[in-house]
């Protein structure tokens, strides 16, 4: 036989679980960048002499994000980088890329991220990441600053 106290405990537990599920699903839904992305080389426009990330993985790590890339560098050698930080426009260290020491991400809205790559305190490239409305693809437009500016467009499909 259930007593009033038992019913209140069940109700409280049910509300707690429902609230927890709402918070978890809302948090995931708010950042459509999370997940694995694969380069669609046929749709991308990458000038000769530039490297390319063939896979990019965004994941939540506590209050931060971790971005892991795998691909090839400008000389065709395998490349792997990792970045962990917040999307708050502040630079956080990048590992695995001799040309980039810091990266900063700044959200403009729920589908647009701006980014800047730095070598020391000098910006060496910047770009924008635009998610498609359906969330199944994204376009990364990059500008690289060297002897001359070079532009590249990378199209990624969600995995």
C-alpha positions as protocol buffer text, in pm:
chain_id: "A"
residue {
  index: 1
  type: UNK
  ca { x: 0 y: 0 z: 0 }
}
residue {
  index: 2
  type: UNK
  ca { x: 135 y: 343 z: -98 }
}
residue {
  index: 3
  type: UNK
  ca { x: 123 y: 632 z: 144 }
}
residue {
  index: 4
  type: UNK
  ca { x: 108 y: 1002 z: 68 }
}
residue {
  index: 5
  type: UNK
  ca { x: 482 y: 1035 z: 145 }
}
residue {
  index: 6
  type: UNK
  ca { x: 563 y: 760 z: -105 }
}
residue {
  index: 7
  type: UNK
  ca { x: 352 y: 928 z: -373 }
}
residue {
  index: 8
  type: UNK
  ca { x: 530 y: 1259 z: -314 }
}
residue {
  index: 9
  type: UNK
  ca { x: 870 y: 1088 z: -344 }
}
residue {
  index: 10
  type: UNK
  ca { x: 767 y: 923 z: -672 }
}
residue {
  index: 11
  type: UNK
  ca { x: 636 y: 1255 z: -805 }
}
residue {
  index: 12
  type: UNK
  ca { x: 952 y: 1435 z: -701 }
}
residue {
  index: 13
  type: UNK
  ca { x: 1172 y: 1170 z: -863 }
}
residue {
  index: 14
  type: UNK
  ca { x: 968 y: 1179 z: -1184 }
}
residue {
  index: 15
  type: UNK
  ca { x: 995 y: 1559 z: -1205 }
}
residue {
  index: 16
  type: UNK
  ca { x: 1371 y: 1543 z: -1139 }
}
residue {
  index: 17
  type: UNK
  ca { x: 1424 y: 1289 z: -1418 }
}
residue {
  index: 18
  type: UNK
  ca { x: 1206 y: 1490 z: -1659 }
}
residue {
  index: 19
  type: UNK
  ca { x: 1396 y: 1811 z: -1580 }
}
residue {
  index: 20
  type: UNK
  ca { x: 1732 y: 1635 z: -1623 }
}
residue {
  index: 21
  type: UNK
  ca { x: 1626 y: 1494 z: -1963 }
}
residue {
  index: 22
  type: UNK
  ca { x: 1509 y: 1839 z: -2073 }
}
residue {
  index: 23
  type: UNK
  ca { x: 1840 y: 2001 z: -1973 }
}
residue {
  index: 24
  type: UNK
  ca { x: 2048 y: 1732 z: -2146 }
}
residue {
  index: 25
  type: UNK
  ca { x: 1851 y: 1735 z: -2472 }
}
residue {
  index: 26
  type: UNK
  ca { x: 1833 y: 2116 z: -2477 }
}
residue {
  index: 27
  type: UNK
  ca { x: 2210 y: 2145 z: -2426 }
}
residue {
  index: 28
  type: UNK
  ca { x: 2284 y: 1904 z: -2710 }
}
residue {
  index: 29
  type: UNK
  ca { x: 2030 y: 2068 z: -2939 }
}
residue {
  index: 30
  type: UNK
  ca { x: 2185 y: 2412 z: -2879 }
}
residue {
  index: 31
  type: UNK
  ca { x: 2518 y: 2313 z: -3033 }
}
residue {
  index: 32
  type: UNK
  ca { x: 2472 y: 2147 z: -3370 }
}
residue {
  index: 33
  type: UNK
  ca { x: 2851 y: 2153 z: -3425 }
}
residue {
  index: 34
  type: UNK
  ca { x: 2894 y: 1851 z: -3200 }
}
residue {
  index: 35
  type: UNK
  ca { x: 2968 y: 1524 z: -3375 }
}
residue {
  index: 36
  type: UNK
  ca { x: 3188 y: 1390 z: -3653 }
}
residue {
  index: 37
  type: UNK
  ca { x: 3227 y: 1563 z: -3988 }
}
residue {
  index: 38
  type: UNK
  ca { x: 3381 y: 1418 z: -4306 }
}
residue {
  index: 39
  type: UNK
  ca { x: 3525 y: 1632 z: -4586 }
}
residue {
  index: 40
  type: UNK
  ca { x: 3328 y: 1617 z: -4911 }
}
residue {
  index: 41
  type: UNK
  ca { x: 3622 y: 1664 z: -5147 }
}
residue {
  index: 42
  type: UNK
  ca { x: 3405 y: 1675 z: -5460 }
}
residue {
  index: 43
  type: UNK
  ca { x: 3221 y: 1985 z: -5333 }
}
residue {
  index: 44
  type: UNK
  ca { x: 3520 y: 2154 z: -5167 }
}
residue {
  index: 45
  type: UNK
  ca { x: 3749 y: 2408 z: -5334 }
}
residue {
  index: 46
  type: UNK
  ca { x: 4099 y: 2365 z: -5193 }
}
residue {
  index: 47
  type: UNK
  ca { x: 4383 y: 2531 z: -5386 }
}
residue {
  index: 48
  type: UNK
  ca { x: 4697 y: 2327 z: -5450 }
}
residue {
  index: 49
  type: UNK
  ca { x: 4955 y: 2356 z: -5175 }
}
residue {
  index: 50
  type: UNK
  ca { x: 4705 y: 2370 z: -4888 }
}
residue {
  index: 51
  type: UNK
  ca { x: 4644 y: 2099 z: -4634 }
}
residue {
  index: 52
  type: UNK
  ca { x: 4298 y: 1968 z: -4557 }
}
residue {
  index: 53
  type: UNK
  ca { x: 4121 y: 1816 z: -4261 }
}
residue {
  index: 54
  type: UNK
  ca { x: 3945 y: 1506 z: -4388 }
}
residue {
  index: 55
  type: UNK
  ca { x: 3767 y: 1443 z: -4057 }
}
residue {
  index: 56
  type: UNK
  ca { x: 3677 y: 1684 z: -3778 }
}
residue {
  index: 57
  type: UNK
  ca { x: 3522 y: 1582 z: -3446 }
}
residue {
  index: 58
  type: UNK
  ca { x: 3357 y: 1830 z: -3206 }
}
residue {
  index: 59
  type: UNK
  ca { x: 3278 y: 1701 z: -2858 }
}
residue {
  index: 60
  type: UNK
  ca { x: 3174 y: 1848 z: -2525 }
}
residue {
  index: 61
  type: UNK
  ca { x: 3432 y: 1798 z: -2249 }
}
residue {
  index: 62
  type: UNK
  ca { x: 3287 y: 1932 z: -1925 }
}
residue {
  index: 63
  type: UNK
  ca { x: 3226 y: 2304 z: -1980 }
}
residue {
  index: 64
  type: UNK
  ca { x: 3467 y: 2309 z: -2278 }
}
residue {
  index: 65
  type: UNK
  ca { x: 3469 y: 2183 z: -2633 }
}
residue {
  index: 66
  type: UNK
  ca { x: 3732 y: 1960 z: -2790 }
}
residue {
  index: 67
  type: UNK
  ca { x: 3800 y: 1978 z: -3163 }
}
residue {
  index: 68
  type: UNK
  ca { x: 4009 y: 1698 z: -3315 }
}
residue {
  index: 69
  type: UNK
  ca { x: 4116 y: 1703 z: -3679 }
}
residue {
  index: 70
  type: UNK
  ca { x: 4278 y: 1441 z: -3900 }
}
residue {
  index: 71
  type: UNK
  ca { x: 4392 y: 1495 z: -4256 }
}
residue {
  index: 72
  type: UNK
  ca { x: 4701 y: 1588 z: -4453 }
}
residue {
  index: 73
  type: UNK
  ca { x: 4928 y: 1891 z: -4435 }
}
residue {
  index: 74
  type: UNK
  ca { x: 5046 y: 2101 z: -4731 }
}
residue {
  index: 75
  type: UNK
  ca { x: 5323 y: 1847 z: -4809 }
}
residue {
  index: 76
  type: UNK
  ca { x: 5078 y: 1554 z: -4811 }
}
residue {
  index: 77
  type: UNK
  ca { x: 5190 y: 1412 z: -4475 }
}
residue {
  index: 78
  type: UNK
  ca { x: 4934 y: 1284 z: -4225 }
}
residue {
  index: 79
  type: UNK
  ca { x: 4825 y: 1554 z: -3981 }
}
residue {
  index: 80
  type: UNK
  ca { x: 4643 y: 1539 z: -3646 }
}
residue {
  index: 81
  type: UNK
  ca { x: 4552 y: 1838 z: -3429 }
}
residue {
  index: 82
  type: UNK
  ca { x: 4364 y: 1892 z: -3106 }
}
residue {
  index: 83
  type: UNK
  ca { x: 4213 y: 2204 z: -2953 }
}
residue {
  index: 84
  type: UNK
  ca { x: 4022 y: 2229 z: -2625 }
}
residue {
  index: 85
  type: UNK
  ca { x: 3858 y: 2548 z: -2504 }
}
residue {
  index: 86
  type: UNK
  ca { x: 3546 y: 2757 z: -2499 }
}
residue {
  index: 87
  type: UNK
  ca { x: 3367 y: 2927 z: -2787 }
}
residue {
  index: 88
  type: UNK
  ca { x: 3430 y: 3266 z: -2626 }
}
residue {
  index: 89
  type: UNK
  ca { x: 3664 y: 3441 z: -2878 }
}
residue {
  index: 90
  type: UNK
  ca { x: 3966 y: 3380 z: -2651 }
}
residue {
  index: 91
  type: UNK
  ca { x: 4268 y: 3191 z: -2786 }
}
residue {
  index: 92
  type: UNK
  ca { x: 4334 y: 2839 z: -2655 }
}
residue {
  index: 93
  type: UNK
  ca { x: 4636 y: 2622 z: -2745 }
}
residue {
  index: 94
  type: UNK
  ca { x: 4641 y: 2395 z: -3050 }
}
residue {
  index: 95
  type: UNK
  ca { x: 4858 y: 2083 z: -3052 }
}
residue {
  index: 96
  type: UNK
  ca { x: 4987 y: 1901 z: -3358 }
}
residue {
  index: 97
  type: UNK
  ca { x: 5023 y: 2193 z: -3601 }
}
residue {
  index: 98
  type: UNK
  ca { x: 5362 y: 2364 z: -3630 }
}
residue {
  index: 99
  type: UNK
  ca { x: 5198 y: 2661 z: -3809 }
}
residue {
  index: 100
  type: UNK
  ca { x: 4932 y: 2728 z: -3544 }
}
residue {
  index: 101
  type: UNK
  ca { x: 4982 y: 2768 z: -3170 }
}
residue {
  index: 102
  type: UNK
  ca { x: 4641 y: 2910 z: -3071 }
}
residue {
  index: 103
  type: UNK
  ca { x: 4284 y: 2906 z: -3202 }
}
residue {
  index: 104
  type: UNK
  ca { x: 3982 y: 3113 z: -3101 }
}
residue {
  index: 105
  type: UNK
  ca { x: 3618 y: 3044 z: -3184 }
}
residue {
  index: 106
  type: UNK
  ca { x: 3338 y: 3299 z: -3159 }
}
residue {
  index: 107
  type: UNK
  ca { x: 2975 y: 3206 z: -3216 }
}
residue {
  index: 108
  type: UNK
  ca { x: 2770 y: 3457 z: -3416 }
}
residue {
  index: 109
  type: UNK
  ca { x: 2444 y: 3261 z: -3391 }
}
residue {
  index: 110
  type: UNK
  ca { x: 2335 y: 2897 z: -3354 }
}
residue {
  index: 111
  type: UNK
  ca { x: 2463 y: 2807 z: -3703 }
}
residue {
  index: 112
  type: UNK
  ca { x: 2767 y: 3034 z: -3753 }
}
residue {
  index: 113
  type: UNK
  ca { x: 3108 y: 3014 z: -3584 }
}
residue {
  index: 114
  type: UNK
  ca { x: 3397 y: 3247 z: -3657 }
}
residue {
  index: 115
  type: UNK
  ca { x: 3751 y: 3126 z: -3600 }
}
residue {
  index: 116
  type: UNK
  ca { x: 4104 y: 3261 z: -3598 }
}
residue {
  index: 117
  type: UNK
  ca { x: 4430 y: 3066 z: -3600 }
}
residue {
  index: 118
  type: UNK
  ca { x: 4737 y: 3230 z: -3451 }
}
residue {
  index: 119
  type: UNK
  ca { x: 5110 y: 3161 z: -3452 }
}
residue {
  index: 120
  type: UNK
  ca { x: 5218 y: 3332 z: -3134 }
}
residue {
  index: 121
  type: UNK
  ca { x: 5032 y: 3663 z: -3133 }
}
residue {
  index: 122
  type: UNK
  ca { x: 5001 y: 3688 z: -3514 }
}
residue {
  index: 123
  type: UNK
  ca { x: 4682 y: 3576 z: -3693 }
}
residue {
  index: 124
  type: UNK
  ca { x: 4781 y: 3334 z: -3971 }
}
residue {
  index: 125
  type: UNK
  ca { x: 4432 y: 3240 z: -4090 }
}
residue {
  index: 126
  type: UNK
  ca { x: 4069 y: 3304 z: -4013 }
}
residue {
  index: 127
  type: UNK
  ca { x: 3736 y: 3182 z: -4133 }
}
residue {
  index: 128
  type: UNK
  ca { x: 3376 y: 3099 z: -4071 }
}
residue {
  index: 129
  type: UNK
  ca { x: 3190 y: 2774 z: -4022 }
}
residue {
  index: 130
  type: UNK
  ca { x: 2832 y: 2783 z: -4147 }
}
residue {
  index: 131
  type: UNK
  ca { x: 2600 y: 2494 z: -4061 }
}
residue {
  index: 132
  type: UNK
  ca { x: 2330 y: 2406 z: -4311 }
}
residue {
  index: 133
  type: UNK
  ca { x: 1973 y: 2458 z: -4190 }
}
residue {
  index: 134
  type: UNK
  ca { x: 1916 y: 2082 z: -4182 }
}
residue {
  index: 135
  type: UNK
  ca { x: 2235 y: 2029 z: -3976 }
}
residue {
  index: 136
  type: UNK
  ca { x: 2363 y: 1760 z: -4217 }
}
residue {
  index: 137
  type: UNK
  ca { x: 2647 y: 1960 z: -4368 }
}
residue {
  index: 138
  type: UNK
  ca { x: 2864 y: 2261 z: -4301 }
}
residue {
  index: 139
  type: UNK
  ca { x: 3076 y: 2497 z: -4506 }
}
residue {
  index: 140
  type: UNK
  ca { x: 3413 y: 2617 z: -4379 }
}
residue {
  index: 141
  type: UNK
  ca { x: 3544 y: 2924 z: -4560 }
}
residue {
  index: 142
  type: UNK
  ca { x: 3907 y: 2998 z: -4473 }
}
residue {
  index: 143
  type: UNK
  ca { x: 4149 y: 3278 z: -4559 }
}
residue {
  index: 144
  type: UNK
  ca { x: 4518 y: 3204 z: -4510 }
}
residue {
  index: 145
  type: UNK
  ca { x: 4762 y: 3493 z: -4467 }
}
residue {
  index: 146
  type: UNK
  ca { x: 5110 y: 3431 z: -4604 }
}
residue {
  index: 147
  type: UNK
  ca { x: 5308 y: 3590 z: -4884 }
}
residue {
  index: 148
  type: UNK
  ca { x: 4963 y: 3634 z: -5042 }
}
residue {
  index: 149
  type: UNK
  ca { x: 4609 y: 3566 z: -4923 }
}
residue {
  index: 150
  type: UNK
  ca { x: 4471 y: 3228 z: -5018 }
}
residue {
  index: 151
  type: UNK
  ca { x: 4104 y: 3134 z: -4990 }
}
residue {
  index: 152
  type: UNK
  ca { x: 3965 y: 2782 z: -4954 }
}
residue {
  index: 153
  type: UNK
  ca { x: 3617 y: 2638 z: -4910 }
}
residue {
  index: 154
  type: UNK
  ca { x: 3574 y: 2304 z: -4733 }
}
residue {
  index: 155
  type: UNK
  ca { x: 3236 y: 2127 z: -4733 }
}
residue {
  index: 156
  type: UNK
  ca { x: 3178 y: 1866 z: -4461 }
}
residue {
  index: 157
  type: UNK
  ca { x: 2900 y: 1609 z: -4421 }
}
residue {
  index: 158
  type: UNK
  ca { x: 2781 y: 1502 z: -4078 }
}
residue {
  index: 159
  type: UNK
  ca { x: 2860 y: 1140 z: -3997 }
}
